[in-house]
Amino acid sequence: MLKRTVLILLAALLLQACSAVRLAYNNADSLLYWRLDNYLDFSSEQAPRVRAELRQYQQWHRREQLPRYAETLRRIAPQLQGPLAPEQACALTEQIRQGLEATLDPAHWPLAWLPAELSEGQLQQLERKQARSNEEWRHKWMDAGAAELAQQRFDAALSRIEWLYGGLSSAQQGVLHAALATASVFDAARSLAERQRRQQQLVLALRQIRAERLAPEAARARLRVYMQQQLLGSPEPAEQRYQEALLAEGCAVFARVHNATTPAQRAKAQRSLLGWAEDFRALAAQAN
């Protein structure tokens, strides 16, 4: 849950205008507290300790990780100047993943004491939130008709691409439509089942830590196993192949649209990445 929350916050930062990046990041500890509290409903004893550790974590992240993010964006920006093959698009994705490795490592996470101190009521609250989230996911991706689902995929992809390159022409939107119209390996029922399995494994790991009253370092070790087996790579070979196919499909769509952009649009994408890199360097300089 913490890993997913951190990624959501990082993604949100990257989707803002440059000045908003700095404002959002400077309030990230409060945003993260609010999201975690929404899932776990912290007790009056837990709340101040959680807030304090999130502030400390933000300072570590500001000092140690933001320069890494800036360097990653600086390396990626020139690669958007020319055409991209699908495998090159996937290589860009891998560079971003590597830039996030330390942030995703439980060894650096705060709140390692918390799982052992969660109440049964808090774990049940987490399960209820997961169930509601899954119902929303089901409604969006499984209850929609074929035409509605295709439009949702197009709208989501268009929003992400225009965020980076600026507005697409009707012809460029046609390229995106054509790329997405290709038969997709995406299986909503399978993806929902995997989503639920990972959530259940998270709750199981938290219950085990709580039942065994594991000390923080032992809890981090248990969470690292969960991350490696459930989030960073499925233990099931069939699921691994499915995730790899989804990634390859996404890379092919991105490369196809990128290759239809103009030099001016690619220059805009490069300026955006370099601007965010500068934001991250400026934020890192504010570390205590």
C-alpha positions in Angstrom: 0.0 0.0 0.0 2.8 2.5 0.9 4.6 1.7 -2.4 1.5 2.3 -4.4 0.8 5.5 -2.5 4.3 6.8 -3.1 4.0 6.1 -6.8 0.7 7.8 -7.0 2.1 10.9 -5.3 5.2 10.9 -7.6 3.0 10.5 -10.7 0.9 13.4 -9.5 3.9 15.6 -9.2 5.0 14.8 -12.7 1.5 15.7 -14.0 1.7 19.3 -12.7 3.0 22.5 -14.1 6.5 23.3 -13.0 5.6 25.8 -10.2 2.9 23.3 -8.9 5.5 20.6 -8.6 7.3 22.5 -5.9 4.1 23.4 -4.1 2.8 19.8 -4.2 6.1 18.3 -3.1 6.5 20.6 -0.2 3.2 19.3 1.1 3.8 15.7 0.1 4.1 14.5 3.7 0.7 15.8 4.6 -0.8 14.3 1.4 0.8 10.9 2.2 -0.5 11.1 5.7 -4.0 11.8 4.6 -4.0 8.9 2.1 -2.6 6.4 4.6 -5.0 7.6 7.3 -7.9 7.1 4.8 -6.9 3.4 4.6 -6.0 2.8 8.2 -7.7 5.4 10.4 -4.7 6.0 12.7 -5.3 6.1 16.4 -4.6 9.2 18.5 -1.4 7.5 19.7 -0.3 6.5 16.2 -1.1 9.7 14.4 1.7 12.1 15.8 4.4 9.4 15.3 3.2 8.8 11.8 3.3 12.5 10.9 6.8 12.9 12.4 8.2 9.9 10.5 6.7 11.0 7.2 8.3 14.4 7.6 11.7 12.7 8.2 11.1 10.4 5.2 10.4 13.4 3.0 13.7 15.0 4.1 15.6 11.8 3.2 13.7 11.6 -0.1 14.4 15.3 -0.9 18.1 14.9 -0.1 18.8 11.5 -1.6 16.2 10.7 -4.3 15.2 14.0 -6.0 18.7 14.4 -7.5 18.4 10.9 -8.9 15.1 11.8 -10.5 16.5 14.9 -12.0 19.4 13.0 -13.5 17.1 10.4 -14.9 15.0 13.0 -16.6 18.1 14.8 -17.9 19.3 11.5 -19.5 15.9 10.7 -21.0 15.1 14.2 -22.6 17.6 14.0 -25.5 16.3 10.5 -26.4 12.9 12.1 -27.4 14.5 14.1 -30.2 14.6 11.4 -32.8 12.3 8.5 -33.7 11.8 5.6 -31.3 11.5 1.9 -31.8 9.3 0.0 -29.3 12.3 -1.5 -27.6 13.7 2.0 -27.1 10.5 3.1 -25.5 10.7 0.2 -23.2 14.3 1.1 -22.4 13.1 4.6 -21.3 10.6 2.9 -19.0 13.4 0.8 -17.5 15.5 3.9 -16.8 12.6 5.4 -14.9 12.1 2.2 -12.9 15.8 2.1 -12.0 15.6 5.7 -10.9 12.8 4.7 -8.5 14.5 1.6 -7.0 15.6 3.1 -3.7 12.3 4.8 -3.2 10.6 1.4 -3.7 12.9 -0.5 -1.3 11.3 -1.1 2.1 14.8 -0.6 3.6 14.2 3.1 3.3 10.5 3.2 4.2 9.2 5.0 7.4 6.6 3.4 9.7 8.3 0.0 9.9 6.9 -0.2 13.5 3.4 0.4 12.4 2.3 -3.1 11.0 3.0 -4.7 14.3 0.8 -2.2 16.1 -2.2 -2.2 13.7 -5.4 -3.3 15.3 -7.8 -5.9 13.8 -10.2 -3.0 13.1 -7.6 -1.1 11.1 -6.8 -4.2 9.0 -10.5 -4.6 8.4 -10.7 -1.0 7.4 -7.9 -1.6 4.8 -9.8 -4.6 3.4 -13.0 -2.5 3.1 -11.1 0.2 1.2 -9.6 -2.4 -1.1 -13.0 -3.8 -1.8 -14.5 -0.4 -2.6 -11.5 0.4 -4.9 -12.0 -2.9 -6.7 -15.7 -2.2 -7.3 -14.7 1.1 -8.9 -12.1 -0.6 -11.0 -14.6 -3.3 -12.0 -17.2 -0.7 -13.0 -14.7 1.3 -15.1 -13.0 -1.6 -16.9 -15.5 -4.6 -16.8 -19.0 -3.1 -16.8 -18.4 -0.8 -19.8 -19.4 -1.8 -23.2 -16.8 -2.3 -26.0 -17.3 1.1 -27.5 -17.2 2.9 -24.1 -14.1 0.9 -23.0 -12.3 1.8 -26.3 -13.1 5.5 -25.7 -11.9 5.3 -22.1 -8.6 3.8 -23.3 -8.2 6.5 -26.0 -9.0 9.4 -23.6 -6.6 8.1 -21.0 -3.8 7.7 -23.5 -4.5 11.0 -25.2 -4.3 12.8 -21.9 -1.0 11.3 -21.0 0.5 12.0 -24.5 -0.7 15.6 -24.7 0.6 16.3 -21.2 4.1 15.6 -22.6 3.9 16.7 -26.2 1.1 19.3 -26.3 -2.1 19.0 -28.3 -2.2 16.4 -31.0 -3.6 17.1 -34.5 -6.6 15.1 -35.8 -4.2 13.1 -37.9 -2.0 12.3 -34.9 -5.1 11.4 -32.9 -5.9 9.0 -35.8 -2.5 7.4 -35.3 -3.3 6.9 -31.6 -6.7 5.5 -32.5 -5.2 3.0 -34.9 -2.5 2.0 -32.5 -5.0 1.3 -29.7 -7.4 -0.5 -32.1 -4.9 -3.3 -32.6 -6.1 -6.4 -30.6 -4.9 -5.9 -27.0 -3.7 -8.5 -24.6 -5.4 -6.7 -21.8 -7.8 -9.0 -20.0 -9.9 -7.1 -17.4 -11.0 -10.1 -15.5 -7.4 -11.4 -15.2 -6.1 -8.0 -14.2 -8.7 -7.7 -11.5 -7.9 -11.2 -10.2 -4.2 -10.3 -10.0 -5.0 -7.0 -8.3 -7.1 -8.8 -5.7 -4.4 -11.4 -5.1 -1.8 -8.8 -4.5 -4.1 -7.0 -2.1 -4.8 -10.2 -0.2 -1.1 -11.0 0.0 -0.4 -7.5 1.5 -3.1 -8.0 4.2 -1.6 -11.4 4.9 1.9 -10.0 5.3 0.6 -7.3 7.6 -1.3 -9.8 9.7 1.8 -12.0 10.0 3.9 -9.1 11.1 1.3 -8.1 13.6 0.8 -11.7 14.9 4.6 -12.2 15.3 5.1 -8.7 16.7 8.1 -8.3 14.4 10.6 -5.6 15.1 11.0 -2.9 12.5 13.9 -4.4 10.7 12.2 -7.8 10.5 9.1 -6.2 9.3 11.0 -4.4 6.5 12.5 -7.8 5.5 9.0 -9.3 5.3 7.7 -6.4 3.3 10.7 -6.7 1.0 9.7 -10.3 0.2 6.2 -9.1 -0.5 7.5 -6.4 -2.9 9.8 -8.8 -4.8 7.2 -11.5 -5.1 4.0 -9.6 -5.6 4.7 -6.1 -7.0 8.1 -6.0 -8.7 7.5 -9.4 -10.3 4.8 -12.0 -10.0 5.9 -15.5 -8.8 3.7 -17.0 -11.5 5.4 -17.5 -14.9 2.1 -17.0 -16.8 1.5 -13.7 -15.0 5.0 -12.6 -15.7 4.4 -13.3 -19.4 1.1 -11.4 -19.3 2.7 -8.3 -17.6 5.6 -8.4 -20.1 3.1 -8.5 -23.0 1.2 -5.5 -21.6 4.4 -3.6 -21.3 5.5 -4.4 -24.8 2.1 -3.3 -26.1 2.3 0.0 -24.3 5.8 0.6 -25.6 4.7 0.0 -29.1 1.7 2.4 -28.8 4.0 5.1 -27.4 6.6 4.7 -30.0 4.1 4.8 -32.8 2.6 8.1 -31.6 6.0 9.6 -30.8 7.1 8.9 -34.3 4.1 10.8 -35.6 4.9 14.0 -33.6 6.5 17.0 -35.1 10.0 18.4 -34.2 8.3 21.2 -32.3 6.3 18.7 -30.2 9.3 16.7 -29.4 11.2 19.9 -28.4 8.3 20.7 -26.1 8.5 17.3 -24.5 12.2 17.7 -23.9 11.7 21.2 -22.4 9.1 19.7 -20.1 11.4 17.0 -18.8 14.3 19.3 -18.3 12.0 21.8 -16.5 10.9 19.1 -14.1 14.5 18.1 -13.6 15.3 21.6 -12.6 12.3 21.6 -10.2 13.7 18.4 -8.5 17.1 19.9 -8.2 15.7 23.1 -6.6 13.6 21.0 -4.2 16.6 18.9 -3.3 18.6 22.1 -2.4 16.0 22.8 0.3 16.9 19.7 2.3 17.7 20.2 5.9 
